[in-house]
Amino acid sequence: MKRNIVFFANTLWFLEKFKYELIKELSLENKITCLYFREGPPYNIEKIRELNEFHDVKFVAFKSFAIKFLFSLINNYLKYNFKNPKYHKIIIFTIGPIIISSLLPSFYKKRTTYVLEGLGRVFSSKKNINNIIKLIVVQIYRFLFSKCQSVFVLNSHDFLFLVENNICPIYKLAILPGTGLDCLKIDKILKLPKKIPKYIDYVGRLIVEKGFYKFILARLNFQNYYPEIDQLYTFRIISPKKDIDNLSPKELNFLNYLNIELKPYMVEPYPYYLESKALIVPSSYGEGLSRVVLEASYLGIPILASRIRGIEEILPSDYKYFIKSNNPFSISQQLALMIEDNEYFLKIKEKQKLHIKNNFSMNISVSIFIERLFKK
């Protein structure tokens, strides 16, 4: 008899982009229900249809599911059927769904696995309001993690934070090798005709913690102090369309004045990457494992990145272009040096690809996730 497994995440985009292979693999022997609050950025509708039609996977908006779930709980209580509830495993991602799971009865909490893809903005922001929210979230996490089956994180820093702050028992924790990179797919992309790289890119949310303003000011410094190199490349911001739409007309005019292009997320990021000369990742965000750094590093794109959790795991320990100072002038200096240092990136390219393939590939990520999910 197949087990019923529930995935619960903030967006349908997240489930398709990061959990497609995991859901597909689990659906071979289980019935899968995927819950989401909203659709989110553009996603591959064909993949969703494939899972829905051929793999016994249902995608349901949380509002629609909640009513049916409530009736199933009532049925459990009336029949005193707590030892054999309808759902056998519940896998929950991202802060919103985790907090909502506080409402689960205890017999479902014991079957729940939480996956922290990163501690996120609440734990990395310096804003007073987020510090207050953090105190509340820590208490909620502490309660939920004491009741659940297991908690997965993506890096050692997050593991230590949860243990040292008595938020989660150490025996419930496990480290996953990210969400999995489809190396075979990228290898095919690398065989495509080469394009002349002409962009210096920032990829991510337009928020302080991701380094959005550092990127803009680094661009201003680069324009002023390295005009000859600046003429060769265009600075570009790639972000969710919602974030771009939230920029005011004056902010858009300012970015246009700086000759910074704005592009929305696409279903697949690789057309952007193939035009990229370099990436700047000046993040202080609570990354789990930076997907942008993982993808760009495998492609061999030079990356100027903050030395923080979720990035250190991907790049070599002696990586030459960790950001040395958050001063935008210093960032522009390092960028100028990095752009012309082709020899260094040719030297580390193959070793870096092998490191990612051996540690963060899709097959490895999925197999370890499933092994730890069903570990007694």
C-alpha positions, 0 to 999 in steps of 0.5 A: 500500500502506498504511503501518503506524503505531503510537501508544503512550501510557500510557492509552486515555483519553489516546488517545481524549481527545487523539488521536482526530482525529489517529488518524482522519485518519491512518487514512484512508491508513494502518493504525493500531495504538494501544497503551496500558498501562491504560485510565485515566479514563473515556473515550468508548467509542463513539469507540473503537468507531467507530475500530475498526470503520470506520477500520482502527484497532486498540486493544491493551493493551501486554502483549498486543502485546509478545509478537506484536511480539517474534515480528515482531522475530525474524522480521525478524532471521531474514530480515535484513529491516531495511530494510522492517520491519513498522511504518513509523512509531512515535509515542510519548507520555508518559514510561513508553512513552518509556522502554520504547521504549529496548528497540526495535532501532535500525531502529525507533528511526530510525522513531520520533517522540516527543511530549512533551506537557509535561516533566511532574512529574519535571522540575518537582517539588522532591522529592529523589527526583524530582531523582534520577529526572530525572538518569536520565530526562535520560540516557535521553532524550539517548540515545533522541533522538539515535537517533529520527526527530523529537521534538515539544514543545508550547511554546518553553520545552521546546524550549529546555530540550532544546536548551540541555541537549544532550538533543535535536539542534535539527534534530530538534525541532518545536513543535506547537500543542497537542493541538487544541481542537474549537472547533466543538463548544464553539461549539455548547455556548455556544449552550445555555441559560445556567446561573447559575455557582456554582463556583470550580473546581480541575481536575487531579491532586491533586498538589503540582505542580498546586497542589492545596494552594494551592487549598485554602489559598486557599479557607480564606483566601477564606472568612475574608476575603471571607465576603460573596462566599464565600456566593455560590459553592462551591469545587470540586475536579474530579480523576481518581476514582483521586486522589479515592479515594486521599484518607484519611477525615481528608482528606475530612472536612477538605475537607468542613469547608471546604465543598469539593466533590469531583467525578470526571473525566467523559468530557466536562468541559463540564457542569462548565465551564458551572457554573463562575464561575472557575478557579484554576490555581496550577500549577508543573507541567511543562505542555506546553499546559494543556488546562484553560486552553485550554478554559476560556479559549475558553469565557470563564471567568475564570482565575487562573493561574500564569505558566508555560510551557504557560499563557503561550502561551494567555493574553495577554502582559498578562493581568491575572490571572496569579498574582502571588504563591504566597501563598494569601492573595494568591491569595484577594485576586486571586480576589476582584478577578477575580470582580467584574471582569466588564468585563475579561473581556467586553473580552478574550473575543472576541479570546481566542476568535479567538486560540485558534481561529487557533492551537490548533484541532483542524484546525490541530493535526492538519494540522501534526502530520501535515505534520511527521511525514512531513517528510523 
